[in-house]
Amino acid sequence: MNQFFIKLIELWRLDSEDAQKLLGYYSKNIQLEQIANLLVMRKRLSGLFRDTDTENEWLREKHIELGNRSPIELLLSGSMENLLLVKEFVEHVSGL
């Protein structure tokens, strides 16, 4: 899981401060759950876009379905609720 998270930070072009926000300020168990959800999202997005540049553009675009916010903005709020909202949106967009 640790290697996945490090790779995800690189792929999504996030800095160390953003990485901390992405994990939130929770206990280790909740952080592992967050990483597992991020893994699911990453798999769906890589299947949907197949190109990290396009994936990064999509992550940073504002979407009406997300209250005119971007997925990355919600993910970096550190909120598990927002993480699950983005995960559901990714699943919807990928046809699940």
ZAVO-608883 format. One record per atom (N, C-alpha, C): x, y, z; residue number from 1; residue in three letters; atom name. Coordinates in Angstrom, 3 decimals, padded with zeros to 6 digits. Layout:
<mikes>
<mike u="X" v="Y" w="Z" pos="NUM" code="Ala" site="CA"/>
...
</mikes>
This chain:
<mikes>
<mike u="000.821" v="-001.206" w="000.000" pos="1" code="Met" site="N"/>
<mike u="000.000" v="000.000" w="000.000" pos="1" code="Met" site="CA"/>
<mike u="000.860" v="001.263" w="000.000" pos="1" code="Met" site="C"/>
<mike u="001.956" v="001.212" w="000.749" pos="2" code="Asn" site="N"/>
<mike u="002.831" v="002.366" w="000.837" pos="2" code="Asn" site="CA"/>
<mike u="003.413" v="002.734" w="-000.519" pos="2" code="Asn" site="C"/>
<mike u="003.864" v="001.729" w="-001.278" pos="3" code="Gln" site="N"/>
<mike u="004.428" v="001.979" w="-002.602" pos="3" code="Gln" site="CA"/>
<mike u="003.375" v="002.541" w="-003.539" pos="3" code="Gln" site="C"/>
<mike u="002.144" v="002.013" w="-003.434" pos="4" code="Phe" site="N"/>
<mike u="001.059" v="002.543" w="-004.258" pos="4" code="Phe" site="CA"/>
<mike u="000.852" v="004.026" w="-003.968" pos="4" code="Phe" site="C"/>
<mike u="000.807" v="004.389" w="-002.682" pos="5" code="Phe" site="N"/>
<mike u="000.542" v="005.773" w="-002.316" pos="5" code="Phe" site="CA"/>
<mike u="001.638" v="006.692" w="-002.841" pos="5" code="Phe" site="C"/>
<mike u="002.878" v="006.279" w="-002.717" pos="6" code="Ile" site="N"/>
<mike u="003.995" v="007.080" w="-003.228" pos="6" code="Ile" site="CA"/>
<mike u="003.874" v="007.262" w="-004.737" pos="6" code="Ile" site="C"/>
<mike u="003.542" v="006.201" w="-005.445" pos="7" code="Lys" site="N"/>
<mike u="003.373" v="006.266" w="-006.900" pos="7" code="Lys" site="CA"/>
<mike u="002.185" v="007.164" w="-007.261" pos="7" code="Lys" site="C"/>
<mike u="001.093" v="007.065" w="-006.496" pos="8" code="Leu" site="N"/>
<mike u="-000.089" v="007.894" w="-006.741" pos="8" code="Leu" site="CA"/>
<mike u="000.245" v="009.370" w="-006.612" pos="8" code="Leu" site="C"/>
<mike u="001.016" v="009.718" w="-005.598" pos="9" code="Ile" site="N"/>
<mike u="001.420" v="011.113" w="-005.400" pos="9" code="Ile" site="CA"/>
<mike u="002.197" v="011.614" w="-006.612" pos="9" code="Ile" site="C"/>
<mike u="003.066" v="010.780" w="-007.135" pos="10" code="Glu" site="N"/>
<mike u="003.819" v="011.143" w="-008.340" pos="10" code="Glu" site="CA"/>
<mike u="002.895" v="011.286" w="-009.543" pos="10" code="Glu" site="C"/>
<mike u="002.023" v="010.302" w="-009.759" pos="11" code="Leu" site="N"/>
<mike u="001.130" v="010.314" w="-010.925" pos="11" code="Leu" site="CA"/>
<mike u="000.190" v="011.521" w="-010.921" pos="11" code="Leu" site="C"/>
<mike u="-000.316" v="011.843" w="-009.737" pos="12" code="Trp" site="N"/>
<mike u="-001.260" v="012.954" w="-009.632" pos="12" code="Trp" site="CA"/>
<mike u="-000.564" v="014.290" w="-009.410" pos="12" code="Trp" site="C"/>
<mike u="000.776" v="014.272" w="-009.440" pos="13" code="Arg" site="N"/>
<mike u="001.597" v="015.485" w="-009.347" pos="13" code="Arg" site="CA"/>
<mike u="001.280" v="016.306" w="-008.090" pos="13" code="Arg" site="C"/>
<mike u="001.319" v="015.619" w="-006.946" pos="14" code="Leu" site="N"/>
<mike u="001.042" v="016.266" w="-005.679" pos="14" code="Leu" site="CA"/>
<mike u="002.342" v="016.424" w="-004.896" pos="14" code="Leu" site="C"/>
<mike u="002.406" v="017.456" w="-004.060" pos="15" code="Asp" site="N"/>
<mike u="003.585" v="017.634" w="-003.213" pos="15" code="Asp" site="CA"/>
<mike u="003.346" v="016.958" w="-001.857" pos="15" code="Asp" site="C"/>
<mike u="004.331" v="017.019" w="-000.979" pos="16" code="Ser" site="N"/>
<mike u="004.230" v="016.320" w="000.304" pos="16" code="Ser" site="CA"/>
<mike u="003.118" v="016.888" w="001.181" pos="16" code="Ser" site="C"/>
<mike u="002.869" v="018.182" w="001.093" pos="17" code="Glu" site="N"/>
<mike u="001.768" v="018.788" w="001.851" pos="17" code="Glu" site="CA"/>
<mike u="000.429" v="018.241" w="001.360" pos="17" code="Glu" site="C"/>
<mike u="000.275" v="018.138" w="000.037" pos="18" code="Asp" site="N"/>
<mike u="-000.956" v="017.579" w="-000.521" pos="18" code="Asp" site="CA"/>
<mike u="-001.107" v="016.103" w="-000.152" pos="18" code="Asp" site="C"/>
<mike u="000.008" v="015.387" w="-000.106" pos="19" code="Ala" site="N"/>
<mike u="-000.033" v="013.971" w="000.277" pos="19" code="Ala" site="CA"/>
<mike u="-000.595" v="013.817" w="001.683" pos="19" code="Ala" site="C"/>
<mike u="-000.170" v="014.684" w="002.589" pos="20" code="Gln" site="N"/>
<mike u="-000.679" v="014.641" w="003.962" pos="20" code="Gln" site="CA"/>
<mike u="-002.170" v="014.957" w="003.990" pos="20" code="Gln" site="C"/>
<mike u="-002.592" v="015.934" w="003.202" pos="21" code="Lys" site="N"/>
<mike u="-004.016" v="016.276" w="003.134" pos="21" code="Lys" site="CA"/>
<mike u="-004.819" v="015.111" w="002.591" pos="21" code="Lys" site="C"/>
<mike u="-004.278" v="014.437" w="001.595" pos="22" code="Leu" site="N"/>
<mike u="-004.968" v="013.316" w="000.969" pos="22" code="Leu" site="CA"/>
<mike u="-005.227" v="012.201" w="001.974" pos="22" code="Leu" site="C"/>
<mike u="-004.294" v="011.983" w="002.866" pos="23" code="Leu" site="N"/>
<mike u="-004.461" v="010.953" w="003.895" pos="23" code="Leu" site="CA"/>
<mike u="-005.324" v="011.423" w="005.057" pos="23" code="Leu" site="C"/>
<mike u="-005.475" v="012.729" w="005.202" pos="24" code="Gly" site="N"/>
<mike u="-006.234" v="013.245" w="006.329" pos="24" code="Gly" site="CA"/>
<mike u="-005.428" v="013.123" w="007.607" pos="24" code="Gly" site="C"/>
<mike u="-006.044" v="013.454" w="008.684" pos="25" code="Tyr" site="N"/>
<mike u="-005.364" v="013.444" w="009.977" pos="25" code="Tyr" site="CA"/>
<mike u="-006.046" v="012.432" w="010.884" pos="25" code="Tyr" site="C"/>
<mike u="-006.112" v="011.211" w="010.409" pos="26" code="Tyr" site="N"/>
<mike u="-006.832" v="010.165" w="011.106" pos="26" code="Tyr" site="CA"/>
<mike u="-005.872" v="009.109" w="011.636" pos="26" code="Tyr" site="C"/>
<mike u="-006.453" v="008.141" w="012.291" pos="27" code="Ser" site="N"/>
<mike u="-005.652" v="007.024" w="012.784" pos="27" code="Ser" site="CA"/>
<mike u="-005.135" v="006.200" w="011.614" pos="27" code="Ser" site="C"/>
<mike u="-004.158" v="005.370" w="011.886" pos="28" code="Lys" site="N"/>
<mike u="-003.538" v="004.547" w="010.851" pos="28" code="Lys" site="CA"/>
<mike u="-004.555" v="003.641" w="010.161" pos="28" code="Lys" site="C"/>
<mike u="-005.518" v="003.090" w="010.911" pos="29" code="Asn" site="N"/>
<mike u="-006.534" v="002.209" w="010.316" pos="29" code="Asn" site="CA"/>
<mike u="-007.382" v="002.946" w="009.292" pos="29" code="Asn" site="C"/>
<mike u="-007.782" v="004.154" w="009.627" pos="30" code="Ile" site="N"/>
<mike u="-008.591" v="004.942" w="008.687" pos="30" code="Ile" site="CA"/>
<mike u="-007.748" v="005.341" w="007.485" pos="30" code="Ile" site="C"/>
<mike u="-006.470" v="005.647" w="007.706" pos="31" code="Gln" site="N"/>
<mike u="-005.598" v="005.986" w="006.577" pos="31" code="Gln" site="CA"/>
<mike u="-005.472" v="004.809" w="005.623" pos="31" code="Gln" site="C"/>
<mike u="-005.389" v="003.606" w="006.154" pos="32" code="Leu" site="N"/>
<mike u="-005.326" v="002.420" w="005.286" pos="32" code="Leu" site="CA"/>
<mike u="-006.604" v="002.277" w="004.478" pos="32" code="Leu" site="C"/>
<mike u="-007.733" v="002.581" w="005.083" pos="33" code="Glu" site="N"/>
<mike u="-009.006" v="002.542" w="004.364" pos="33" code="Glu" site="CA"/>
<mike u="-009.017" v="003.595" w="003.253" pos="33" code="Glu" site="C"/>
<mike u="-008.489" v="004.772" w="003.561" pos="34" code="Gln" site="N"/>
<mike u="-008.426" v="005.822" w="002.546" pos="34" code="Gln" site="CA"/>
<mike u="-007.542" v="005.388" w="001.382" pos="34" code="Gln" site="C"/>
<mike u="-006.400" v="004.793" w="001.691" pos="35" code="Ile" site="N"/>
<mike u="-005.503" v="004.339" w="000.630" pos="35" code="Ile" site="CA"/>
<mike u="-006.175" v="003.261" w="-000.209" pos="35" code="Ile" site="C"/>
<mike u="-006.909" v="002.365" w="000.423" pos="36" code="Ala" site="N"/>
<mike u="-007.626" v="001.325" w="-000.327" pos="36" code="Ala" site="CA"/>
<mike u="-008.649" v="001.948" w="-001.270" pos="36" code="Ala" site="C"/>
<mike u="-009.359" v="002.966" w="-000.819" pos="37" code="Asn" site="N"/>
<mike u="-010.313" v="003.661" w="-001.682" pos="37" code="Asn" site="CA"/>
<mike u="-009.614" v="004.395" w="-002.813" pos="37" code="Asn" site="C"/>
<mike u="-008.464" v="004.988" w="-002.525" pos="38" code="Leu" site="N"/>
<mike u="-007.689" v="005.663" w="-003.564" pos="38" code="Leu" site="CA"/>
<mike u="-007.198" v="004.669" w="-004.606" pos="38" code="Leu" site="C"/>
<mike u="-006.836" v="003.486" w="-004.180" pos="39" code="Leu" site="N"/>
<mike u="-006.411" v="002.439" w="-005.100" pos="39" code="Leu" site="CA"/>
<mike u="-007.536" v="002.074" w="-006.065" pos="39" code="Leu" site="C"/>
<mike u="-008.732" v="001.924" w="-005.545" pos="40" code="Val" site="N"/>
<mike u="-009.894" v="001.626" w="-006.394" pos="40" code="Val" site="CA"/>
<mike u="-010.107" v="002.756" w="-007.399" pos="40" code="Val" site="C"/>
<mike u="-010.057" v="004.000" w="-006.917" pos="41" code="Met" site="N"/>
<mike u="-010.243" v="005.147" w="-007.813" pos="41" code="Met" site="CA"/>
<mike u="-009.182" v="005.179" w="-008.899" pos="41" code="Met" site="C"/>
<mike u="-007.949" v="004.957" w="-008.503" pos="42" code="Arg" site="N"/>
<mike u="-006.840" v="004.999" w="-009.469" pos="42" code="Arg" site="CA"/>
<mike u="-007.022" v="003.941" w="-010.550" pos="42" code="Arg" site="C"/>
<mike u="-007.430" v="002.738" w="-010.161" pos="43" code="Lys" site="N"/>
<mike u="-007.657" v="001.676" w="-011.143" pos="43" code="Lys" site="CA"/>
<mike u="-008.761" v="002.068" w="-012.112" pos="43" code="Lys" site="C"/>
<mike u="-009.837" v="002.628" w="-011.593" pos="44" code="Arg" site="N"/>
<mike u="-010.947" v="003.048" w="-012.461" pos="44" code="Arg" site="CA"/>
<mike u="-010.507" v="004.163" w="-013.412" pos="44" code="Arg" site="C"/>
<mike u="-009.784" v="005.143" w="-012.874" pos="45" code="Leu" site="N"/>
<mike u="-009.348" v="006.276" w="-013.699" pos="45" code="Leu" site="CA"/>
<mike u="-008.341" v="005.852" w="-014.758" pos="45" code="Leu" site="C"/>
<mike u="-007.425" v="004.961" w="-014.402" pos="46" code="Ser" site="N"/>
<mike u="-006.442" v="004.527" w="-015.399" pos="46" code="Ser" site="CA"/>
<mike u="-007.119" v="003.719" w="-016.499" pos="46" code="Ser" site="C"/>
<mike u="-008.169" v="002.995" w="-016.170" pos="47" code="Gly" site="N"/>
<mike u="-008.922" v="002.276" w="-017.185" pos="47" code="Gly" site="CA"/>
<mike u="-009.746" v="003.210" w="-018.053" pos="47" code="Gly" site="C"/>
<mike u="-010.200" v="004.280" w="-017.465" pos="48" code="Leu" site="N"/>
<mike u="-011.034" v="005.245" w="-018.181" pos="48" code="Leu" site="CA"/>
<mike u="-010.213" v="006.135" w="-019.110" pos="48" code="Leu" site="C"/>
<mike u="-009.077" v="006.618" w="-018.625" pos="49" code="Phe" site="N"/>
<mike u="-008.300" v="007.587" w="-019.394" pos="49" code="Phe" site="CA"/>
<mike u="-007.074" v="007.003" w="-020.078" pos="49" code="Phe" site="C"/>
<mike u="-006.432" v="006.031" w="-019.483" pos="50" code="Arg" site="N"/>
<mike u="-005.255" v="005.368" w="-020.044" pos="50" code="Arg" site="CA"/>
<mike u="-004.090" v="006.323" w="-020.322" pos="50" code="Arg" site="C"/>
<mike u="-004.171" v="007.537" w="-019.821" pos="51" code="Asp" site="N"/>
<mike u="-003.129" v="008.539" w="-020.027" pos="51" code="Asp" site="CA"/>
<mike u="-003.112" v="009.424" w="-018.788" pos="51" code="Asp" site="C"/>
<mike u="-001.965" v="009.526" w="-018.120" pos="52" code="Thr" site="N"/>
<mike u="-001.922" v="010.270" w="-016.860" pos="52" code="Thr" site="CA"/>
<mike u="-002.127" v="011.773" w="-017.044" pos="52" code="Thr" site="C"/>
<mike u="-001.739" v="012.321" w="-018.189" pos="53" code="Asp" site="N"/>
<mike u="-001.975" v="013.754" w="-018.420" pos="53" code="Asp" site="CA"/>
<mike u="-003.468" v="014.044" w="-018.464" pos="53" code="Asp" site="C"/>
<mike u="-004.211" v="013.228" w="-019.197" pos="54" code="Thr" site="N"/>
<mike u="-005.661" v="013.406" w="-019.292" pos="54" code="Thr" site="CA"/>
<mike u="-006.313" v="013.163" w="-017.936" pos="54" code="Thr" site="C"/>
<mike u="-005.836" v="012.158" w="-017.237" pos="55" code="Glu" site="N"/>
<mike u="-006.361" v="011.870" w="-015.896" pos="55" code="Glu" site="CA"/>
<mike u="-006.144" v="013.067" w="-014.961" pos="55" code="Glu" site="C"/>
<mike u="-004.952" v="013.642" w="-015.008" pos="56" code="Asn" site="N"/>
<mike u="-004.660" v="014.803" w="-014.165" pos="56" code="Asn" site="CA"/>
<mike u="-005.511" v="016.008" w="-014.538" pos="56" code="Asn" site="C"/>
<mike u="-005.731" v="016.213" w="-015.816" pos="57" code="Glu" site="N"/>
<mike u="-006.609" v="017.313" w="-016.238" pos="57" code="Glu" site="CA"/>
<mike u="-008.005" v="017.099" w="-015.685" pos="57" code="Glu" site="C"/>
<mike u="-008.522" v="015.873" w="-015.810" pos="58" code="Trp" site="N"/>
<mike u="-009.866" v="015.558" w="-015.334" pos="58" code="Trp" site="CA"/>
<mike u="-009.965" v="015.747" w="-013.816" pos="58" code="Trp" site="C"/>
<mike u="-008.932" v="015.332" w="-013.095" pos="59" code="Leu" site="N"/>
<mike u="-008.938" v="015.478" w="-011.636" pos="59" code="Leu" site="CA"/>
<mike u="-008.995" v="016.942" w="-011.203" pos="59" code="Leu" site="C"/>
<mike u="-008.485" v="017.820" w="-012.042" pos="60" code="Arg" site="N"/>
<mike u="-008.415" v="019.234" w="-011.685" pos="60" code="Arg" site="CA"/>
<mike u="-009.547" v="020.072" w="-012.286" pos="60" code="Arg" site="C"/>
<mike u="-010.373" v="019.457" w="-013.110" pos="61" code="Glu" site="N"/>
<mike u="-011.529" v="020.156" w="-013.687" pos="61" code="Glu" site="CA"/>
<mike u="-012.658" v="020.226" w="-012.673" pos="61" code="Glu" site="C"/>
<mike u="-013.380" v="021.333" w="-012.701" pos="62" code="Lys" site="N"/>
<mike u="-014.568" v="021.456" w="-011.848" pos="62" code="Lys" site="CA"/>
<mike u="-015.725" v="020.715" w="-012.531" pos="62" code="Lys" site="C"/>
<mike u="-016.514" v="020.017" w="-011.721" pos="63" code="His" site="N"/>
<mike u="-017.632" v="019.240" w="-012.239" pos="63" code="His" site="CA"/>
<mike u="-018.910" v="019.669" w="-011.520" pos="63" code="His" site="C"/>
<mike u="-019.940" v="019.933" w="-012.295" pos="64" code="Ile" site="N"/>
<mike u="-021.222" v="020.339" w="-011.730" pos="64" code="Ile" site="CA"/>
<mike u="-021.719" v="019.315" w="-010.715" pos="64" code="Ile" site="C"/>
<mike u="-021.516" v="018.036" w="-011.027" pos="65" code="Glu" site="N"/>
<mike u="-021.981" v="016.950" w="-010.155" pos="65" code="Glu" site="CA"/>
<mike u="-021.294" v="016.958" w="-008.785" pos="65" code="Glu" site="C"/>
<mike u="-020.177" v="017.643" w="-008.697" pos="66" code="Leu" site="N"/>
<mike u="-019.435" v="017.739" w="-007.437" pos="66" code="Leu" site="CA"/>
<mike u="-019.564" v="019.134" w="-006.825" pos="66" code="Leu" site="C"/>
<mike u="-020.652" v="019.809" w="-007.138" pos="67" code="Gly" site="N"/>
<mike u="-020.855" v="021.152" w="-006.586" pos="67" code="Gly" site="CA"/>
<mike u="-019.925" v="022.164" w="-007.182" pos="67" code="Gly" site="C"/>
<mike u="-019.590" v="021.972" w="-008.458" pos="68" code="Asn" site="N"/>
<mike u="-018.675" v="022.844" w="-009.195" pos="68" code="Asn" site="CA"/>
<mike u="-017.280" v="022.893" w="-008.546" pos="68" code="Asn" site="C"/>
<mike u="-016.889" v="021.743" w="-007.988" pos="69" code="Arg" site="N"/>
<mike u="-015.542" v="021.585" w="-007.434" pos="69" code="Arg" site="CA"/>
<mike u="-014.835" v="020.487" w="-008.203" pos="69" code="Arg" site="C"/>
<mike u="-013.526" v="020.469" w="-008.103" pos="70" code="Ser" site="N"/>
<mike u="-012.752" v="019.438" w="-008.792" pos="70" code="Ser" site="CA"/>
<mike u="-012.581" v="018.229" w="-007.872" pos="70" code="Ser" site="C"/>
<mike u="-012.410" v="017.039" w="-008.463" pos="71" code="Pro" site="N"/>
<mike u="-012.166" v="015.859" w="-007.635" pos="71" code="Pro" site="CA"/>
<mike u="-010.949" v="016.021" w="-006.729" pos="71" code="Pro" site="C"/>
<mike u="-009.866" v="016.594" w="-007.255" pos="72" code="Ile" site="N"/>
<mike u="-008.659" v="016.727" w="-006.438" pos="72" code="Ile" site="CA"/>
<mike u="-008.877" v="017.696" w="-005.284" pos="72" code="Ile" site="C"/>
<mike u="-009.652" v="018.733" w="-005.523" pos="73" code="Glu" site="N"/>
<mike u="-009.986" v="019.694" w="-004.465" pos="73" code="Glu" site="CA"/>
<mike u="-010.709" v="018.987" w="-003.320" pos="73" code="Glu" site="C"/>
<mike u="-011.663" v="018.148" w="-003.671" pos="74" code="Leu" site="N"/>
<mike u="-012.389" v="017.406" w="-002.643" pos="74" code="Leu" site="CA"/>
<mike u="-011.491" v="016.396" w="-001.938" pos="74" code="Leu" site="C"/>
<mike u="-010.657" v="015.708" w="-002.707" pos="75" code="Leu" site="N"/>
<mike u="-009.762" v="014.721" w="-002.108" pos="75" code="Leu" site="CA"/>
<mike u="-008.781" v="015.370" w="-001.142" pos="75" code="Leu" site="C"/>
<mike u="-008.313" v="016.569" w="-001.472" pos="76" code="Leu" site="N"/>
<mike u="-007.325" v="017.245" w="-000.638" pos="76" code="Leu" site="CA"/>
<mike u="-007.943" v="017.930" w="000.577" pos="76" code="Leu" site="C"/>
<mike u="-009.252" v="017.855" w="000.709" pos="77" code="Ser" site="N"/>
<mike u="-009.888" v="018.401" w="001.912" pos="77" code="Ser" site="CA"/>
<mike u="-009.576" v="017.534" w="003.127" pos="77" code="Ser" site="C"/>
<mike u="-009.133" v="016.289" w="002.884" pos="78" code="Gly" site="N"/>
<mike u="-008.809" v="015.381" w="003.980" pos="78" code="Gly" site="CA"/>
<mike u="-010.014" v="014.705" w="004.585" pos="78" code="Gly" site="C"/>
<mike u="-011.177" v="014.938" w="004.001" pos="79" code="Ser" site="N"/>
<mike u="-012.421" v="014.388" w="004.530" pos="79" code="Ser" site="CA"/>
<mike u="-012.716" v="013.021" w="003.928" pos="79" code="Ser" site="C"/>
<mike u="-013.007" v="012.047" w="004.779" pos="80" code="Met" site="N"/>
<mike u="-013.394" v="010.722" w="004.294" pos="80" code="Met" site="CA"/>
<mike u="-014.697" v="010.819" w="003.506" pos="80" code="Met" site="C"/>
<mike u="-015.589" v="011.688" w="003.934" pos="81" code="Glu" site="N"/>
<mike u="-016.861" v="011.892" w="003.234" pos="81" code="Glu" site="CA"/>
<mike u="-016.619" v="012.355" w="001.805" pos="81" code="Glu" site="C"/>
<mike u="-015.725" v="013.313" w="001.615" pos="82" code="Asn" site="N"/>
<mike u="-015.414" v="013.803" w="000.267" pos="82" code="Asn" site="CA"/>
<mike u="-014.696" v="012.747" w="-000.561" pos="82" code="Asn" site="C"/>
<mike u="-013.830" v="011.974" w="000.078" pos="83" code="Leu" site="N"/>
<mike u="-013.141" v="010.898" w="-000.622" pos="83" code="Leu" site="CA"/>
<mike u="-014.162" v="009.899" w="-001.172" pos="83" code="Leu" site="C"/>
<mike u="-015.135" v="009.533" w="-000.355" pos="84" code="Leu" site="N"/>
<mike u="-016.159" v="008.588" w="-000.801" pos="84" code="Leu" site="CA"/>
<mike u="-017.055" v="009.199" w="-001.874" pos="84" code="Leu" site="C"/>
<mike u="-017.308" v="010.503" w="-001.781" pos="85" code="Leu" site="N"/>
<mike u="-018.083" v="011.192" w="-002.812" pos="85" code="Leu" site="CA"/>
<mike u="-017.357" v="011.136" w="-004.149" pos="85" code="Leu" site="C"/>
<mike u="-016.061" v="011.396" w="-004.141" pos="86" code="Val" site="N"/>
<mike u="-015.269" v="011.339" w="-005.373" pos="86" code="Val" site="CA"/>
<mike u="-015.204" v="009.904" w="-005.890" pos="86" code="Val" site="C"/>
<mike u="-015.053" v="008.953" w="-005.004" pos="87" code="Lys" site="N"/>
<mike u="-015.016" v="007.548" w="-005.414" pos="87" code="Lys" site="CA"/>
<mike u="-016.314" v="007.161" w="-006.120" pos="87" code="Lys" site="C"/>
<mike u="-017.450" v="007.552" w="-005.552" pos="88" code="Glu" site="N"/>
<mike u="-018.742" v="007.269" w="-006.183" pos="88" code="Glu" site="CA"/>
<mike u="-018.837" v="007.944" w="-007.552" pos="88" code="Glu" site="C"/>
<mike u="-018.350" v="009.179" w="-007.646" pos="89" code="Phe" site="N"/>
<mike u="-018.390" v="009.910" w="-008.906" pos="89" code="Phe" site="CA"/>
<mike u="-017.516" v="009.227" w="-009.952" pos="89" code="Phe" site="C"/>
<mike u="-016.326" v="008.794" w="-009.545" pos="90" code="Val" site="N"/>
<mike u="-015.423" v="008.066" w="-010.460" pos="90" code="Val" site="CA"/>
<mike u="-016.103" v="006.797" w="-010.934" pos="90" code="Val" site="C"/>
<mike u="-016.739" v="006.077" w="-010.041" pos="91" code="Glu" site="N"/>
<mike u="-017.427" v="004.848" w="-010.436" pos="91" code="Glu" site="CA"/>
<mike u="-018.570" v="005.147" w="-011.396" pos="91" code="Glu" site="C"/>
<mike u="-019.290" v="006.227" w="-011.158" pos="92" code="His" site="N"/>
<mike u="-020.382" v="006.629" w="-012.058" pos="92" code="His" site="CA"/>
<mike u="-019.830" v="006.982" w="-013.457" pos="92" code="His" site="C"/>
<mike u="-018.781" v="007.766" w="-013.467" pos="93" code="Val" site="N"/>
<mike u="-018.186" v="008.194" w="-014.738" pos="93" code="Val" site="CA"/>
<mike u="-017.628" v="006.996" w="-015.517" pos="93" code="Val" site="C"/>
<mike u="-017.100" v="006.023" w="-014.785" pos="94" code="Ser" site="N"/>
<mike u="-016.521" v="004.849" w="-015.459" pos="94" code="Ser" site="CA"/>
<mike u="-017.572" v="003.784" w="-015.784" pos="94" code="Ser" site="C"/>
<mike u="-018.838" v="004.084" w="-015.509" pos="95" code="Gly" site="N"/>
<mike u="-019.919" v="003.201" w="-015.925" pos="95" code="Gly" site="CA"/>
<mike u="-020.278" v="002.114" w="-014.936" pos="95" code="Gly" site="C"/>
<mike u="-019.886" v="002.247" w="-013.708" pos="96" code="Leu" site="N"/>
<mike u="-020.218" v="001.239" w="-012.698" pos="96" code="Leu" site="CA"/>
<mike u="-021.406" v="001.643" w="-011.859" pos="96" code="Leu" site="C"/>
</mikes>
